[in-house]
Amino acid sequence: MNAYISKKTDGDFVRVQRLQPFPGDLIEIDRGRYRHWVLYAGNGMVLHVTGLEREISVKWARVRLSDLESVSHGCLARVNNKIAEAKKRLLSPRNSDEVVGAVTKCVGAIVPYNILTRNCEHFVTEWKFGVAWSEQASLWNTLLIGGYISYNFLGCVIRRMRNSTSRYLRSYVYANEERAGS
């Protein structure tokens, strides 16, 4: 029985053939605009969440056991066990054998999916640490909320400017009409 708990976090992204993960390691795949997260199961296989028909849907996904090379789609990847982030949350990684064994039993299961509140990163952190979180979703939520607040603030400023301009114009027109009528 492998009671190994990996604390490995590689710095640079490399081709998946150069990775040396252990079962239970989290692997971060750089897909450009986003990161796909998988849990290494051993023998070149990974556990991850994808869309029901290989495309991510809005509401549902499937737990899959897949070959790491095919999942990477030629993108670069790294082992990132999120140890620093877990420490900030006062979390410890679970035993790798238990994690891989439990998740393997879920292969084929259809699970709720939401890109901001329940994405692949949420799943792998929950599998490894017992608590789900996603840094990329937190970043997107911050940007979306910040954009929403900015949009509403600017809308408010523009409405006030319009109202002020309209009042000014009305008073100007009214004053000119009075002068013209005198």
N, C-alpha and C positions, 0 to 999 in steps of 0.2 A: 504494500500500500504506500503510495506516494503522499506523504503529509507535507510536501514542499509548499511553501507560500512564497511566491516570487515577489521581490520588491524591485524588480528590474524596470528601469525606464530608460530607453535609449534616447539619445538626443536627436540625431539626424534621421530624416526619412531616407530609406534605401529601398532598392528593389526587394520584393518579398523573398526572392531566392536567397538573399543575404541575411535575412532575419534568423535569429536563433531563439525562438520563443519556447517557453515551457508550458505544459498544460495548465490552464487557469490564467495565463497572461492575457491582458487586454491588448489588442492591436488596433492602432489608429491608422486608417487608410486615407491619404490625402486625395480627395477627388476634386480639388480646385476650389469650388465655391462652398463646399462643405466637407466634413470628415465622416466617413463611415466607420463604425466601431464593431469589432467582432471579438469573441472570446476564443482563444486557442484551445482546441480539444486534444491535440496531439496528432502525430503522423500526417502533418500537412493539412489537417481539417480544422475548420472553425465553426463555431455556433454563432448565429446572428439572426437579425430580424429583417425581412424584406417584404415587399408587396406580395399580394396573393398570386399575381401573375408576373412576378419578377419586377414589377413596377410598383413603386410605393403609392398606395391609395391614400385617401384622406382620412379614412377611419379604421382600416384593418390591415394587419400584416401577418406574416407566418414565421414561426421559428424554424430555422433551417440548419442543417449540417451540410457544409459545402467545402470544396477544395479552396484553400487560401489563394492560390494563384488565379483561379477563375473569379473569385470574389473581388480581387484587387483590380481587375480589368487593366492590368499593366501600370497602375498608379503606384506611387511610392508609399511605403508604410513604415511604421515603427512600433516597437513594444512601448506601451505607455500605460503602466498600471495605476496611474493617478494616485500615487502614494501621498504626495504633498497635499493634494486636494482632500483626500480622505482624512489625513491628520487634522486638517482645519475643521473637519466635521466630526472629529473624535471617533473615526471609524477604523476598524482593522479588517484586512482582507480575510475572507473565509478560506477554509482548507480547499486546495485546488481539486482534489479528487471528489470531494463532496459537491463542489460547484459544477464541475464538468458532468458528473453523474446525474445530478438533479436536472440540469438544463438539457442533457441528452434525452431524458425522459419526456421533455416537452417538444421535441422535434415534431413538426407537422401541426402543432397547435396554432389556431388563429387567435391573435391577440389584438387588443385595442391599440391604435396607433394615432399619434398626432405629432406633427413635425416640431411643435413648440413645447408640448407637455408630456409626450410619451414616444420619443424617437429611439433609434438604435443605441445611442449613448446612454439614455435612461435605462434601457434594458440591461446592457452589460455592467453598468455600475451597480444596479440592483442585484444582478447575479453574483457579482464578486464581493460586494460589501453589505448587501441586505438593504440598501437604501438607494433609491434612484435619484440621479441628478444628471444634468447636461450643461456643460459650460457653453457649448455653442448655442443651445437654445436660450440660455440666460442672456447671452450677448444679443441674440436676435430679439428677445423680449424687450431688453433695454432699448435697443434701437427703435423698435416699433412703438413702445410707450413714449420714448423721447420724441419721435416723429409725430405721434398723435398729439402730445402736449404742445409741441411747436406749431403744428397745424392749427389747433384750436386757439392758441395764443395769437398767432398771426391773423387768424380770422377775426378775432375780437378787436385787435388793433385796427384792422382794415375797416370793420363796421363802424368803429368809433370815428375813424378819419372821415368816412363817408357821411356819417351823421353830423359831424362838426362842419364839414364842407357844405352839406346841404343847408344847415342852419345859417351858416355865413352867407351863402348865396341867396337864401330866402330873405334874410334881413337886408341884404344889399339891394335886391330887386324891389322889396317893399319900400326902402328908403328912396330909391330912384323914382318909383311910381308916385310917392308923396310929393317929391320935388317937382316932378313933371305936372302934377295936378294942381300945384299952388300957383 
